[in-house]
Amino acid sequence: MILIGLTGSIGMGKSETAKMFKREGVPVYDADAAVHKLMAPGGAAVAKVEAVFPGVVKDGAVVRPDLGKRVFGKPEELRKLERIIHPLVGLAQRRFLEQACRRGESMVVLDIPLLFETGGNRYVDVAVTVSAPAFLQRQRVLARPGMTDERLEQIRAQQTPDAEKRRRADFIVPSGLGKGFALKAVRGIIKALQGRKGHVWPERVKRRRARK
């Protein structure tokens, strides 16, 4: 099974591209959605986050804006949060992959915003970067509620530059030329990967089974 790592900086159109893969029949694991679930009422991360960041939980759920104020621009606090979230997200991802393997899927997409920043590209077969011109990225992001130029620049500073993501990607989906053009690129990627074998997840499954 081929693991496709899908990434892209803020405002580049990664979420819409993930939907395109899903509509084309490729299962998609959404890391952001997994984090939301972990922090929602009953989520596995709620109690752990509250223990480290008291006061950010209300009505049984983590209030993400409040948590963001506690960690944004504070590397040490952010690392504390990552130590809570990353193992839980990794567990959810493994379950997704195991289920896909059992269904006999030939490929899956792992929608991971910080694919290169976290070294996640080492654990996928191919990396796909969604990219758009900087002026369009800025226009999209500043249209979001509560977004400012200052906050955008702070986010950009924490992300691998778009040019570097494009350089390191196996495939690029240009999202600045309209959805039709991006869909054509997605279909081209799927066609190019058909018939290929993955080299990451099958071996990982075998190793885990061998230890049992």
Secondary structure, DSSP 8 states (H G I E B T S, - for coil): -EEEEEE--TTSSHHHHHHHHHHTT--EEEHHHHHHHHHSTT-TTHHHHHHHSTT-EETTEE-HHHHHHHHTT-HHHHHHHHHHHHHHHHHHHHHHHHHHHHHT-SEEEEE-TTTTTTTGGGGSSEEEEEE--HHHHHHHHHTSTT--HHHHHHHHHHS--HHHHHHH-SEEEE-TT-HHHHHHHHHHHHHHHTT---SSHHHHHHHHHHH-
